[in-house]
Amino acid sequence: MLDENVQIFGEFRKIHDKYSLSPNGLQEEFNKKGGDVLEIIREYENKLCANTERGMYNKFSGGLAQKFQDEIRKVFPMIDHIGLIDKKDNKPINTFFIKKINLS
């Protein structure tokens, strides 16, 4: 996976390292580059686990997927931070409110 996508993972490595040192102001770029990386990771995870889900070893598929994700986290520890929302004016972007219903 890493060998076939050297350029994409190389670019992501640079922003990942900067983000891990200081995430201030880098969240948008980290999300953008990270989105491309997550697509590749999902593709390879699906290739890895697709055959085990159909066969007699389907109960091990979840564990295999978890091990794959753990190996990704060893290389990119901040990968779970992709998709976080940057706050502006102390209010998160894309928030919604549910009105309280008065039943009395």
Backbone atoms as SQL, in Angstrom:
CREATE TABLE atoms (id INTEGER PRIMARY KEY, chain TEXT, resi INTEGER, resn TEXT, atom TEXT, x REAL, y REAL, z REAL);
INSERT INTO atoms VALUES
  (1, 'A', 1, 'MET', 'N', 0.824, -1.182, 0.000),
  (2, 'A', 1, 'MET', 'CA', 0.000, 0.000, 0.000),
  (3, 'A', 1, 'MET', 'C', 0.873, 1.253, 0.000),
  (4, 'A', 2, 'LEU', 'N', 1.839, 1.298, 0.901),
  (5, 'A', 2, 'LEU', 'CA', 2.721, 2.462, 0.971),
  (6, 'A', 2, 'LEU', 'C', 3.625, 2.558, -0.249),
  (7, 'A', 3, 'ASP', 'N', 4.079, 1.400, -0.755),
  (8, 'A', 3, 'ASP', 'CA', 4.974, 1.392, -1.908),
  (9, 'A', 3, 'ASP', 'C', 4.265, 1.817, -3.189),
  (10, 'A', 4, 'GLU', 'N', 2.988, 1.493, -3.309),
  (11, 'A', 4, 'GLU', 'CA', 2.238, 1.833, -4.521),
  (12, 'A', 4, 'GLU', 'C', 1.756, 3.278, -4.529),
  (13, 'A', 5, 'ASN', 'N', 1.730, 3.934, -3.390),
  (14, 'A', 5, 'ASN', 'CA', 1.233, 5.312, -3.273),
  (15, 'A', 5, 'ASN', 'C', 2.251, 6.182, -2.555),
  (16, 'A', 6, 'VAL', 'N', 3.470, 6.132, -3.005),
  (17, 'A', 6, 'VAL', 'CA', 4.573, 6.825, -2.341),
  (18, 'A', 6, 'VAL', 'C', 4.340, 8.330, -2.290),
  (19, 'A', 7, 'GLN', 'N', 3.888, 8.915, -3.380),
  (20, 'A', 7, 'GLN', 'CA', 3.726, 10.366, -3.438),
  (21, 'A', 7, 'GLN', 'C', 2.644, 10.848, -2.466),
  (22, 'A', 8, 'ILE', 'N', 1.496, 10.195, -2.470),
  (23, 'A', 8, 'ILE', 'CA', 0.394, 10.615, -1.606),
  (24, 'A', 8, 'ILE', 'C', 0.763, 10.462, -0.134),
  (25, 'A', 9, 'PHE', 'N', 1.354, 9.311, 0.212),
  (26, 'A', 9, 'PHE', 'CA', 1.726, 9.088, 1.605),
  (27, 'A', 9, 'PHE', 'C', 2.911, 9.966, 2.012),
  (28, 'A', 10, 'GLY', 'N', 3.780, 10.311, 1.072),
  (29, 'A', 10, 'GLY', 'CA', 4.888, 11.227, 1.366),
  (30, 'A', 10, 'GLY', 'C', 4.383, 12.619, 1.709),
  (31, 'A', 11, 'GLU', 'N', 3.416, 13.096, 0.920),
  (32, 'A', 11, 'GLU', 'CA', 2.828, 14.413, 1.198),
  (33, 'A', 11, 'GLU', 'C', 2.083, 14.397, 2.530),
  (34, 'A', 12, 'PHE', 'N', 1.368, 13.299, 2.772),
  (35, 'A', 12, 'PHE', 'CA', 0.637, 13.197, 4.028),
  (36, 'A', 12, 'PHE', 'C', 1.591, 13.108, 5.214),
  (37, 'A', 13, 'ARG', 'N', 2.711, 12.433, 5.047),
  (38, 'A', 13, 'ARG', 'CA', 3.701, 12.312, 6.128),
  (39, 'A', 13, 'ARG', 'C', 4.180, 13.699, 6.557),
  (40, 'A', 14, 'LYS', 'N', 4.423, 14.595, 5.577),
  (41, 'A', 14, 'LYS', 'CA', 4.903, 15.941, 5.903),
  (42, 'A', 14, 'LYS', 'C', 3.877, 16.705, 6.740),
  (43, 'A', 15, 'ILE', 'N', 2.616, 16.695, 6.278),
  (44, 'A', 15, 'ILE', 'CA', 1.590, 17.437, 7.008),
  (45, 'A', 15, 'ILE', 'C', 1.268, 16.744, 8.336),
  (46, 'A', 16, 'HIS', 'N', 1.353, 15.438, 8.374),
  (47, 'A', 16, 'HIS', 'CA', 1.104, 14.681, 9.608),
  (48, 'A', 16, 'HIS', 'C', 2.130, 15.054, 10.671),
  (49, 'A', 17, 'ASP', 'N', 3.392, 15.118, 10.278),
  (50, 'A', 17, 'ASP', 'CA', 4.443, 15.460, 11.234),
  (51, 'A', 17, 'ASP', 'C', 4.292, 16.894, 11.741),
  (52, 'A', 18, 'LYS', 'N', 3.958, 17.822, 10.835),
  (53, 'A', 18, 'LYS', 'CA', 3.733, 19.206, 11.259),
  (54, 'A', 18, 'LYS', 'C', 2.537, 19.284, 12.197),
  (55, 'A', 19, 'TYR', 'N', 1.469, 18.553, 11.849),
  (56, 'A', 19, 'TYR', 'CA', 0.252, 18.573, 12.648),
  (57, 'A', 19, 'TYR', 'C', 0.489, 17.981, 14.035),
  (58, 'A', 20, 'SER', 'N', 1.290, 16.941, 14.114),
  (59, 'A', 20, 'SER', 'CA', 1.534, 16.312, 15.419),
  (60, 'A', 20, 'SER', 'C', 2.342, 17.227, 16.338),
  (61, 'A', 21, 'LEU', 'N', 3.176, 18.090, 15.764),
  (62, 'A', 21, 'LEU', 'CA', 3.943, 19.035, 16.580),
  (63, 'A', 21, 'LEU', 'C', 3.097, 20.232, 17.006),
  (64, 'A', 22, 'SER', 'N', 2.302, 20.747, 16.074),
  (65, 'A', 22, 'SER', 'CA', 1.469, 21.908, 16.369),
  (66, 'A', 22, 'SER', 'C', 0.256, 21.906, 15.450),
  (67, 'A', 23, 'PRO', 'N', -0.908, 21.487, 15.949),
  (68, 'A', 23, 'PRO', 'CA', -2.092, 21.391, 15.090),
  (69, 'A', 23, 'PRO', 'C', -2.757, 22.729, 14.770),
  (70, 'A', 24, 'ASN', 'N', -2.303, 23.803, 15.389),
  (71, 'A', 24, 'ASN', 'CA', -2.931, 25.107, 15.181),
  (72, 'A', 24, 'ASN', 'C', -2.832, 25.553, 13.734),
  (73, 'A', 25, 'GLY', 'N', -3.988, 25.760, 13.114),
  (74, 'A', 25, 'GLY', 'CA', -4.040, 26.266, 11.748),
  (75, 'A', 25, 'GLY', 'C', -3.802, 25.232, 10.668),
  (76, 'A', 26, 'LEU', 'N', -3.569, 24.000, 11.020),
  (77, 'A', 26, 'LEU', 'CA', -3.288, 22.965, 10.024),
  (78, 'A', 26, 'LEU', 'C', -4.438, 21.975, 9.845),
  (79, 'A', 27, 'GLN', 'N', -5.512, 22.137, 10.592),
  (80, 'A', 27, 'GLN', 'CA', -6.581, 21.137, 10.578),
  (81, 'A', 27, 'GLN', 'C', -7.215, 20.993, 9.198),
  (82, 'A', 28, 'GLU', 'N', -7.462, 22.087, 8.516),
  (83, 'A', 28, 'GLU', 'CA', -8.111, 22.021, 7.202),
  (84, 'A', 28, 'GLU', 'C', -7.242, 21.285, 6.183),
  (85, 'A', 29, 'GLU', 'N', -5.969, 21.623, 6.136),
  (86, 'A', 29, 'GLU', 'CA', -5.050, 20.945, 5.212),
  (87, 'A', 29, 'GLU', 'C', -4.874, 19.474, 5.601),
  (88, 'A', 30, 'PHE', 'N', -4.801, 19.203, 6.901),
  (89, 'A', 30, 'PHE', 'CA', -4.670, 17.833, 7.396),
  (90, 'A', 30, 'PHE', 'C', -5.894, 17.007, 6.997),
  (91, 'A', 31, 'ASN', 'N', -7.086, 17.589, 7.100),
  (92, 'A', 31, 'ASN', 'CA', -8.305, 16.893, 6.698),
  (93, 'A', 31, 'ASN', 'C', -8.324, 16.614, 5.199),
  (94, 'A', 32, 'LYS', 'N', -7.869, 17.585, 4.414),
  (95, 'A', 32, 'LYS', 'CA', -7.885, 17.443, 2.956),
  (96, 'A', 32, 'LYS', 'C', -6.942, 16.323, 2.502),
  (97, 'A', 33, 'LYS', 'N', -5.705, 16.382, 2.944),
  (98, 'A', 33, 'LYS', 'CA', -4.728, 15.344, 2.575),
  (99, 'A', 33, 'LYS', 'C', -5.096, 14.003, 3.202),
  (100, 'A', 34, 'GLY', 'N', -5.589, 14.054, 4.429),
  (101, 'A', 34, 'GLY', 'CA', -5.958, 12.838, 5.132),
  (102, 'A', 34, 'GLY', 'C', -7.138, 12.129, 4.502),
  (103, 'A', 35, 'GLY', 'N', -8.048, 12.878, 3.894),
  (104, 'A', 35, 'GLY', 'CA', -9.190, 12.264, 3.229),
  (105, 'A', 35, 'GLY', 'C', -8.746, 11.359, 2.086),
  (106, 'A', 36, 'ASP', 'N', -7.760, 11.821, 1.322),
  (107, 'A', 36, 'ASP', 'CA', -7.212, 11.002, 0.235),
  (108, 'A', 36, 'ASP', 'C', -6.550, 9.743, 0.778),
  (109, 'A', 37, 'VAL', 'N', -5.825, 9.895, 1.860),
  (110, 'A', 37, 'VAL', 'CA', -5.129, 8.759, 2.471),
  (111, 'A', 37, 'VAL', 'C', -6.136, 7.755, 3.030),
  (112, 'A', 38, 'LEU', 'N', -7.191, 8.247, 3.665),
  (113, 'A', 38, 'LEU', 'CA', -8.205, 7.346, 4.225),
  (114, 'A', 38, 'LEU', 'C', -8.900, 6.523, 3.138),
  (115, 'A', 39, 'GLU', 'N', -9.116, 7.128, 1.971),
  (116, 'A', 39, 'GLU', 'CA', -9.717, 6.383, 0.860),
  (117, 'A', 39, 'GLU', 'C', -8.831, 5.212, 0.452),
  (118, 'A', 40, 'ILE', 'N', -7.534, 5.446, 0.368),
  (119, 'A', 40, 'ILE', 'CA', -6.593, 4.385, -0.008),
  (120, 'A', 40, 'ILE', 'C', -6.567, 3.307, 1.078),
  (121, 'A', 41, 'ILE', 'N', -6.549, 3.721, 2.328),
  (122, 'A', 41, 'ILE', 'CA', -6.522, 2.761, 3.435),
  (123, 'A', 41, 'ILE', 'C', -7.777, 1.899, 3.425),
  (124, 'A', 42, 'ARG', 'N', -8.944, 2.510, 3.214),
  (125, 'A', 42, 'ARG', 'CA', -10.196, 1.740, 3.162),
  (126, 'A', 42, 'ARG', 'C', -10.191, 0.744, 2.005),
  (127, 'A', 43, 'GLU', 'N', -9.656, 1.188, 0.874),
  (128, 'A', 43, 'GLU', 'CA', -9.581, 0.303, -0.290),
  (129, 'A', 43, 'GLU', 'C', -8.743, -0.940, 0.017),
  (130, 'A', 44, 'TYR', 'N', -7.597, -0.748, 0.621),
  (131, 'A', 44, 'TYR', 'CA', -6.725, -1.882, 0.942),
  (132, 'A', 44, 'TYR', 'C', -7.297, -2.733, 2.075),
  (133, 'A', 45, 'GLU', 'N', -7.963, -2.102, 3.020),
  (134, 'A', 45, 'GLU', 'CA', -8.605, -2.868, 4.089),
  (135, 'A', 45, 'GLU', 'C', -9.717, -3.749, 3.517),
  (136, 'A', 46, 'ASN', 'N', -10.484, -3.199, 2.569),
  (137, 'A', 46, 'ASN', 'CA', -11.541, -3.989, 1.933),
  (138, 'A', 46, 'ASN', 'C', -10.956, -5.158, 1.142),
  (139, 'A', 47, 'LYS', 'N', -9.847, -4.922, 0.457),
  (140, 'A', 47, 'LYS', 'CA', -9.199, -6.009, -0.289),
  (141, 'A', 47, 'LYS', 'C', -8.712, -7.098, 0.667),
  (142, 'A', 48, 'LEU', 'N', -8.176, -6.681, 1.789),
  (143, 'A', 48, 'LEU', 'CA', -7.639, -7.624, 2.757),
  (144, 'A', 48, 'LEU', 'C', -8.738, -8.455, 3.416),
  (145, 'A', 49, 'CYS', 'N', -9.822, -7.810, 3.778),
  (146, 'A', 49, 'CYS', 'CA', -10.856, -8.481, 4.571),
  (147, 'A', 49, 'CYS', 'C', -11.986, -9.074, 3.737),
  (148, 'A', 50, 'ALA', 'N', -12.087, -8.749, 2.462),
  (149, 'A', 50, 'ALA', 'CA', -13.214, -9.212, 1.645),
  (150, 'A', 50, 'ALA', 'C', -13.259, -10.731, 1.541),
  (151, 'A', 51, 'ASN', 'N', -12.128, -11.359, 1.353),
  (152, 'A', 51, 'ASN', 'CA', -12.110, -12.808, 1.203),
  (153, 'A', 51, 'ASN', 'C', -12.396, -13.537, 2.511),
  (154, 'A', 52, 'THR', 'N', -11.978, -12.966, 3.615),
  (155, 'A', 52, 'THR', 'CA', -12.221, -13.638, 4.894),
  (156, 'A', 52, 'THR', 'C', -13.679, -13.528, 5.325),
  (157, 'A', 53, 'GLU', 'N', -14.369, -12.467, 4.903),
  (158, 'A', 53, 'GLU', 'CA', -15.769, -12.304, 5.284),
  (159, 'A', 53, 'GLU', 'C', -16.662, -13.359, 4.635),
  (160, 'A', 54, 'ARG', 'N', -16.290, -13.811, 3.441),
  (161, 'A', 54, 'ARG', 'CA', -17.111, -14.774, 2.713),
  (162, 'A', 54, 'ARG', 'C', -16.796, -16.216, 3.077),
  (163, 'A', 55, 'GLY', 'N', -15.633, -16.468, 3.558),
  (164, 'A', 55, 'GLY', 'CA', -15.204, -17.843, 3.798),
  (165, 'A', 55, 'GLY', 'C', -15.558, -18.352, 5.182),
  (166, 'A', 56, 'MET', 'N', -14.971, -19.479, 5.492),
  (167, 'A', 56, 'MET', 'CA', -15.257, -20.095, 6.781),
  (168, 'A', 56, 'MET', 'C', -14.540, -19.387, 7.939),
  (169, 'A', 57, 'TYR', 'N', -13.652, -18.445, 7.618),
  (170, 'A', 57, 'TYR', 'CA', -12.930, -17.698, 8.650),
  (171, 'A', 57, 'TYR', 'C', -13.549, -16.316, 8.873),
  (172, 'A', 58, 'ASN', 'N', -14.839, -16.162, 8.585),
  (173, 'A', 58, 'ASN', 'CA', -15.471, -14.842, 8.671),
  (174, 'A', 58, 'ASN', 'C', -15.489, -14.274, 10.091),
  (175, 'A', 59, 'LYS', 'N', -15.434, -15.113, 11.104),
  (176, 'A', 59, 'LYS', 'CA', -15.433, -14.593, 12.477),
  (177, 'A', 59, 'LYS', 'C', -14.116, -13.894, 12.823),
  (178, 'A', 60, 'PHE', 'N', -13.088, -14.113, 12.028),
  (179, 'A', 60, 'PHE', 'CA', -11.788, -13.479, 12.273),
  (180, 'A', 60, 'PHE', 'C', -11.620, -12.179, 11.494),
  (181, 'A', 61, 'SER', 'N', -12.583, -11.847, 10.641),
  (182, 'A', 61, 'SER', 'CA', -12.475, -10.677, 9.778),
  (183, 'A', 61, 'SER', 'C', -12.376, -9.379, 10.581),
  (184, 'A', 62, 'GLY', 'N', -13.180, -9.254, 11.628),
  (185, 'A', 62, 'GLY', 'CA', -13.136, -8.049, 12.458),
  (186, 'A', 62, 'GLY', 'C', -11.799, -7.866, 13.146),
  (187, 'A', 63, 'GLY', 'N', -11.227, -8.955, 13.620),
  (188, 'A', 63, 'GLY', 'CA', -9.915, -8.887, 14.260),
  (189, 'A', 63, 'GLY', 'C', -8.825, -8.524, 13.272),
  (190, 'A', 64, 'LEU', 'N', -8.951, -9.044, 12.055),
  (191, 'A', 64, 'LEU', 'CA', -7.973, -8.732, 11.015),
  (192, 'A', 64, 'LEU', 'C', -8.034, -7.251, 10.653),
  (193, 'A', 65, 'ALA', 'N', -9.236, -6.729, 10.521),
  (194, 'A', 65, 'ALA', 'CA', -9.400, -5.306, 10.215),
  (195, 'A', 65, 'ALA', 'C', -8.830, -4.442, 11.333),
  (196, 'A', 66, 'GLN', 'N', -9.044, -4.851, 12.575),
  (197, 'A', 66, 'GLN', 'CA', -8.517, -4.094, 13.713),
  (198, 'A', 66, 'GLN', 'C', -6.986, -4.106, 13.723),
  (199, 'A', 67, 'LYS', 'N', -6.398, -5.248, 13.424),
  (200, 'A', 67, 'LYS', 'CA', -4.935, -5.329, 13.365),
  (201, 'A', 67, 'LYS', 'C', -4.377, -4.454, 12.254),
  (202, 'A', 68, 'PHE', 'N', -5.082, -4.433, 11.117),
  (203, 'A', 68, 'PHE', 'CA', -4.663, -3.574, 10.006),
  (204, 'A', 68, 'PHE', 'C', -4.688, -2.108, 10.436),
  (205, 'A', 69, 'GLN', 'N', -5.769, -1.685, 11.097),
  (206, 'A', 69, 'GLN', 'CA', -5.872, -0.303, 11.567),
  (207, 'A', 69, 'GLN', 'C', -4.812, 0.016, 12.622),
  (208, 'A', 70, 'ASP', 'N', -4.506, -0.944, 13.470),
  (209, 'A', 70, 'ASP', 'CA', -3.458, -0.734, 14.477),
  (210, 'A', 70, 'ASP', 'C', -2.092, -0.531, 13.827),
  (211, 'A', 71, 'GLU', 'N', -1.828, -1.264, 12.752),
  (212, 'A', 71, 'GLU', 'CA', -0.562, -1.090, 12.030),
  (213, 'A', 71, 'GLU', 'C', -0.494, 0.288, 11.370),
  (214, 'A', 72, 'ILE', 'N', -1.620, 0.776, 10.870),
  (215, 'A', 72, 'ILE', 'CA', -1.672, 2.120, 10.289),
  (216, 'A', 72, 'ILE', 'C', -1.381, 3.154, 11.383),
  (217, 'A', 73, 'ARG', 'N', -1.958, 2.958, 12.563),
  (218, 'A', 73, 'ARG', 'CA', -1.745, 3.902, 13.669),
  (219, 'A', 73, 'ARG', 'C', -0.296, 3.912, 14.148),
  (220, 'A', 74, 'LYS', 'N', 0.420, 2.812, 13.971),
  (221, 'A', 74, 'LYS', 'CA', 1.841, 2.803, 14.334),
  (222, 'A', 74, 'LYS', 'C', 2.635, 3.729, 13.428),
  (223, 'A', 75, 'VAL', 'N', 2.259, 3.779, 12.152),
  (224, 'A', 75, 'VAL', 'CA', 2.955, 4.627, 11.190),
  (225, 'A', 75, 'VAL', 'C', 2.465, 6.070, 11.276),
  (226, 'A', 76, 'PHE', 'N', 1.143, 6.242, 11.403),
  (227, 'A', 76, 'PHE', 'CA', 0.529, 7.568, 11.468),
  (228, 'A', 76, 'PHE', 'C', -0.326, 7.669, 12.740),
  (229, 'A', 77, 'PRO', 'N', 0.277, 8.016, 13.878),
  (230, 'A', 77, 'PRO', 'CA', -0.467, 8.035, 15.139),
  (231, 'A', 77, 'PRO', 'C', -1.624, 9.041, 15.186),
  (232, 'A', 78, 'MET', 'N', -1.574, 10.082, 14.391),
  (233, 'A', 78, 'MET', 'CA', -2.609, 11.122, 14.427),
  (234, 'A', 78, 'MET', 'C', -3.711, 10.884, 13.397),
  (235, 'A', 79, 'ILE', 'N', -3.769, 9.718, 12.797),
  (236, 'A', 79, 'ILE', 'CA', -4.718, 9.464, 11.714),
  (237, 'A', 79, 'ILE', 'C', -6.166, 9.566, 12.179),
  (238, 'A', 80, 'ASP', 'N', -6.414, 9.324, 13.449),
  (239, 'A', 80, 'ASP', 'CA', -7.778, 9.428, 13.961),
  (240, 'A', 80, 'ASP', 'C', -8.250, 10.877, 14.082),
  (241, 'A', 81, 'HIS', 'N', -7.362, 11.834, 13.905),
  (242, 'A', 81, 'HIS', 'CA', -7.716, 13.242, 13.989),
  (243, 'A', 81, 'HIS', 'C', -8.186, 13.795, 12.653),
  (244, 'A', 82, 'ILE', 'N', -8.173, 12.987, 11.621),
  (245, 'A', 82, 'ILE', 'CA', -8.665, 13.423, 10.317),
  (246, 'A', 82, 'ILE', 'C', -10.169, 13.600, 10.414),
  (247, 'A', 83, 'GLY', 'N', -10.645, 14.739, 9.956),
  (248, 'A', 83, 'GLY', 'CA', -12.078, 15.007, 9.965),
  (249, 'A', 83, 'GLY', 'C', -12.550, 15.819, 11.148),
  (250, 'A', 84, 'LEU', 'N', -11.658, 16.150, 12.074),
  (251, 'A', 84, 'LEU', 'CA', -12.056, 16.998, 13.192),
  (252, 'A', 84, 'LEU', 'C', -12.410, 18.380, 12.664),
  (253, 'A', 85, 'ILE', 'N', -13.306, 19.047, 13.355),
  (254, 'A', 85, 'ILE', 'CA', -13.775, 20.357, 12.915),
  (255, 'A', 85, 'ILE', 'C', -13.013, 21.431, 13.651),
  (256, 'A', 86, 'ASP', 'N', -12.514, 22.393, 12.882),
  (257, 'A', 86, 'ASP', 'CA', -11.802, 23.532, 13.442),
  (258, 'A', 86, 'ASP', 'C', -12.821, 24.501, 14.027),
  (259, 'A', 87, 'LYS', 'N', -12.572, 24.990, 15.224),
  (260, 'A', 87, 'LYS', 'CA', -13.517, 25.916, 15.852),
  (261, 'A', 87, 'LYS', 'C', -13.183, 27.347, 15.446),
  (262, 'A', 88, 'LYS', 'N', -14.227, 28.115, 15.177),
  (263, 'A', 88, 'LYS', 'CA', -14.070, 29.542, 14.886),
  (264, 'A', 88, 'LYS', 'C', -14.974, 30.299, 15.846),
  (265, 'A', 89, 'ASP', 'N', -14.470, 31.315, 16.455),
  (266, 'A', 89, 'ASP', 'CA', -15.223, 32.123, 17.413),
  (267, 'A', 89, 'ASP', 'C', -15.789, 31.285, 18.546),
  (268, 'A', 90, 'ASN', 'N', -15.049, 30.281, 18.969),
  (269, 'A', 90, 'ASN', 'CA', -15.444, 29.387, 20.060),
  (270, 'A', 90, 'ASN', 'C', -16.745, 28.636, 19.790),
  (271, 'A', 91, 'LYS', 'N', -17.178, 28.549, 18.542),
  (272, 'A', 91, 'LYS', 'CA', -18.356, 27.763, 18.171),
  (273, 'A', 91, 'LYS', 'C', -17.931, 26.782, 17.083),
  (274, 'A', 92, 'PRO', 'N', -18.239, 25.511, 17.247),
  (275, 'A', 92, 'PRO', 'CA', -17.868, 24.563, 16.204),
  (276, 'A', 92, 'PRO', 'C', -18.664, 24.805, 14.923),
  (277, 'A', 93, 'ILE', 'N', -18.042, 24.541, 13.814),
  (278, 'A', 93, 'ILE', 'CA', -18.686, 24.654, 12.519),
  (279, 'A', 93, 'ILE', 'C', -19.650, 23.476, 12.352),
  (280, 'A', 94, 'ASN', 'N', -20.698, 23.661, 11.583),
  (281, 'A', 94, 'ASN', 'CA', -21.668, 22.599, 11.270),
  (282, 'A', 94, 'ASN', 'C', -22.389, 22.082, 12.512),
  (283, 'A', 95, 'THR', 'N', -22.758, 22.965, 13.396),
  (284, 'A', 95, 'THR', 'CA', -23.510, 22.511, 14.563),
  (285, 'A', 95, 'THR', 'C', -24.995, 22.619, 14.269),
  (286, 'A', 96, 'PHE', 'N', -25.765, 21.862, 14.985),
  (287, 'A', 96, 'PHE', 'CA', -27.210, 21.953, 14.877),
  (288, 'A', 96, 'PHE', 'C', -27.786, 21.856, 16.276),
  (289, 'A', 97, 'PHE', 'N', -28.976, 22.350, 16.426),
  (290, 'A', 97, 'PHE', 'CA', -29.618, 22.358, 17.725),
  (291, 'A', 97, 'PHE', 'C', -30.952, 21.650, 17.629),
  (292, 'A', 98, 'ILE', 'N', -31.300, 20.934, 18.674),
  (293, 'A', 98, 'ILE', 'CA', -32.596, 20.275, 18.760),
  (294, 'A', 98, 'ILE', 'C', -33.418, 21.042, 19.779),
  (295, 'A', 99, 'LYS', 'N', -34.602, 21.472, 19.348),
  (296, 'A', 99, 'LYS', 'CA', -35.449, 22.222, 20.275),
  (297, 'A', 99, 'LYS', 'C', -36.026, 21.295, 21.310),
  (298, 'A', 100, 'LYS', 'N', -36.103, 21.788, 22.524),
  (299, 'A', 100, 'LYS', 'CA', -36.659, 21.011, 23.612),
  (300, 'A', 100, 'LYS', 'C', -38.185, 21.002, 23.510),
  (301, 'A', 101, 'ILE', 'N', -38.754, 19.838, 23.644),
  (302, 'A', 101, 'ILE', 'CA', -40.209, 19.687, 23.542),
  (303, 'A', 101, 'ILE', 'C', -40.794, 19.711, 24.945),
  (304, 'A', 102, 'ASN', 'N', -41.792, 20.548, 25.142),
  (305, 'A', 102, 'ASN', 'CA', -42.465, 20.656, 26.428),
  (306, 'A', 102, 'ASN', 'C', -43.708, 19.777, 26.373),
  (307, 'A', 103, 'LEU', 'N', -43.749, 18.715, 27.146),
  (308, 'A', 103, 'LEU', 'CA', -44.870, 17.777, 27.132),
  (309, 'A', 103, 'LEU', 'C', -45.944, 18.088, 28.150),
  (310, 'A', 104, 'SER', 'N', -45.779, 19.131, 28.928),
  (311, 'A', 104, 'SER', 'CA', -46.797, 19.438, 29.934),
  (312, 'A', 104, 'SER', 'C', -47.835, 20.415, 29.454);
